[in-house]
Amino acid sequence: MGPTGAGKSTFIEALAGPNSKMEKISSGRLEGYTQDITCYEVLNFKRHNDYTMYIIDSPGFADTKISEFEIVSKIQRWIKDNDGDSIDRILYLHPITSTRLPRSQKSVLKTFRALTGQDSSDNITIATTMWDSVFGETGHERARSNFEALRTQVWKDLLDRGAQLAKFHNTQASAMKILDLTSCEGNLEWFQFENQEGERSDVRRKPFGINLYSDLVDRIEGLQSRETTLISELEEIAANEEELRSILESDLQEVHNLLDRFQRDLQALGPPPPHIMAQLPTIATIPGNRKQPKGHGPEVLALSSKPVPGEPGPAASSSQSHSHLISLRSRGLYNIWYSTKKRAKRVFHYTGESK
């Protein structure tokens, strides 16, 4: 797992070795190349228990063309279709060249923590990538600084609970060393995104449900804003600027295609259940069994900032203010889902109510 462009497919290519006849699967582009789930059997490598190792390559998070909900759904569907028992370990790839985490990457980390859960940390290996792209003393110093920040800040909570941090140098030897780390014994905790036996598969009610909703809402709102801008630009250009018009129309069609895709995802996810409005977990907990750690209280997803008649104003008490924001969030999130549902009926001839 990891953000798009982090080097997941590159890791698999390096593991196969320079003389491998495997078809090239990495692209060298910033946007994601892997759009589906692919499983690889690792030959000539045995785990401590002599079981065969399989690596599941998944699409990258924060990809502009595929939502986090679709990625999770693809993984769950693959496990079910292939009679998989469980995921033994997660290898999360993190580029070392990032000097700071952009908003999208911070959101990815929150989603990843929610997908895996608190008690599965020692089943996670974090591999920093792109060390072979670091040049010069300044570049190496920056990379070392980034690695220290990942160890002491970004991933500290998982590392303190047993996760491992490694360096991938884009060589077969380096990939094999990391694979040795992942073959160590972990615990028997399920990752939160796995369909546990006897448990409902409704992802809306999982601890990471809010993360998937938030990702889809952000994507839809961003595309709607882009759509408005493109339509405005098309209305303003001169009739003889055919080349520019063709480019804008192509961009607008791409926006419409993505909107349709993400709105279908939102419909498949279903209307937000009430518990999502009451709390927004960023680190997964199992209600009734685990306590939420200090410093990880609910976060507010303010989907609307317009005042609501009858609701407390800015001078209200903290509890009233929190209730006010919960109300705004509830209405905003549900309205986005409902408006998407209406649009889906119009565009895709959607029939029937979501269950």
Residue pairs with C-beta under 8 A, 6 or more apart in sequence:
1 8
1 58
1 61
1 90
1 91
1 92
1 93
1 112
2 8
2 60
2 61
2 92
2 93
2 94
3 60
3 61
3 62
3 94
3 95
3 104
3 105
3 108
4 30
4 31
4 32
4 59
4 60
4 61
4 62
4 63
5 29
5 30
5 31
5 32
5 60
5 95
6 60
6 93
6 94
6 95
6 129
7 26
7 93
7 95
7 129
7 130
7 168
7 170
8 34
8 57
8 58
8 60
8 93
9 25
9 26
9 27
9 33
9 34
9 57
10 26
10 129
10 170
11 91
11 93
11 127
11 129
11 168
11 175
11 178
12 25
12 40
12 55
12 57
13 20
13 22
13 24
13 25
13 26
14 168
14 170
14 171
14 172
14 174
14 175
15 42
15 55
15 172
15 175
15 176
15 179
16 22
16 172
17 172
18 172
25 33
25 34
25 38
25 57
26 33
27 33
31 63
31 64
31 65
32 59
32 60
32 63
32 65
32 66
34 57
34 58
34 59
34 60
35 59
35 65
35 66
36 59
36 74
37 56
37 57
37 58
37 59
37 74
37 75
37 77
37 78
38 56
38 57
39 54
39 55
39 56
39 57
39 78
39 82
40 54
40 55
40 56
40 57
41 52
41 53
41 54
42 52
42 53
42 54
42 55
42 179
45 53
45 176
45 179
46 52
46 53
47 53
47 183
48 183
48 184
48 185
53 179
53 183
55 91
56 75
56 78
56 87
58 71
58 74
58 75
59 66
59 70
59 71
59 74
61 68
61 71
61 108
61 111
61 112
62 104
62 105
62 107
62 108
64 258
65 258
65 261
67 212
67 215
67 216
67 219
67 261
67 262
67 265
68 111
68 211
68 212
68 215
68 216
69 203
69 212
69 215
69 216
69 265
69 268
69 269
70 265
72 115
72 193
72 203
72 208
72 212
73 203
73 268
75 193
76 193
76 194
76 195
76 201
76 203
78 84
79 86
79 87
79 194
79 195
80 195
86 190
86 191
86 194
87 191
87 194
88 123
88 186
89 123
89 124
89 125
89 182
89 186
90 116
90 123
90 124
90 125
90 191
91 125
91 127
91 178
91 182
92 112
92 124
92 125
92 126
92 127
93 126
93 127
93 128
93 129
93 168
94 126
94 127
94 128
94 129
94 150
94 155
95 128
95 129
95 130
96 128
96 129
96 130
96 131
96 134
96 143
96 146
96 147
96 150
96 167
97 130
97 133
97 134
97 143
97 146
98 105
98 146
99 142
99 146
101 109
101 154
107 211
107 214
107 215
107 218
109 154
110 211
110 282
111 208
111 211
111 212
111 215
113 157
113 158
113 282
113 283
113 284
114 192
114 207
114 208
114 210
114 211
114 281
114 282
114 283
114 284
115 191
115 192
115 193
115 208
115 211
115 284
116 124
116 191
116 192
116 193
116 284
117 189
117 190
117 191
117 192
117 207
117 284
117 285
117 286
118 161
118 283
118 284
118 285
118 290
118 293
119 161
119 187
119 189
119 290
120 186
120 187
120 189
120 190
120 191
120 192
121 157
121 158
121 159
121 161
121 162
121 163
122 161
122 162
122 163
122 186
122 187
123 186
123 187
123 189
123 191
124 158
124 163
124 164
125 163
125 164
125 165
125 166
125 178
125 181
125 182
126 150
126 155
126 158
126 159
126 163
126 164
126 165
126 166
127 166
127 167
127 168
127 178
128 146
128 147
128 150
128 165
128 166
128 167
128 168
129 168
129 170
130 170
131 143
131 167
131 168
131 169
131 170
132 169
132 170
134 140
134 142
134 143
147 167
150 165
151 159
151 165
155 163
155 165
157 283
159 165
162 186
162 187
164 181
166 177
166 178
166 181
167 174
168 174
168 175
168 178
190 196
192 206
192 207
192 208
192 284
193 203
193 206
193 208
195 201
202 270
203 209
203 212
203 269
204 213
204 269
204 270
204 272
204 273
204 276
205 273
205 275
206 284
207 281
207 284
207 285
207 286
208 281
208 284
209 272
209 273
209 276
210 276
210 279
210 280
210 281
210 301
211 282
212 269
213 269
213 272
213 276
213 333
214 280
214 301
216 262
216 265
216 266
216 269
217 266
217 301
217 303
217 333
217 336
219 258
219 262
220 259
220 262
220 263
220 266
220 336
220 340
221 336
223 255
223 258
223 259
223 262
224 259
226 255
227 252
227 255
227 256
227 259
230 248
230 251
230 252
230 255
231 252
233 248
234 245
234 248
234 249
234 252
237 244
237 245
237 248
260 347
260 348
263 340
263 343
263 344
263 347
264 344
264 348
266 336
266 337
266 340
267 340
267 341
267 344
267 350
267 354
270 354
270 355
271 334
271 337
271 338
271 354
272 330
272 333
272 334
272 337
276 333
277 326
277 329
277 330
277 333
278 326
279 298
280 298
280 299
280 300
280 301
281 292
281 296
281 298
282 296
282 299
283 292
283 293
283 296
285 291
285 292
300 322
300 325
300 326
300 329
301 329
301 333
302 325
302 328
302 329
302 332
303 328
303 329
303 332
303 333
303 336
304 328
304 329
304 331
304 332
304 335
305 328
306 328
307 313
308 324
308 327
308 328
308 331
311 324
311 327
311 328
312 320
312 321
312 323
312 324
314 321
316 324
341 350
341 354
344 350
345 351
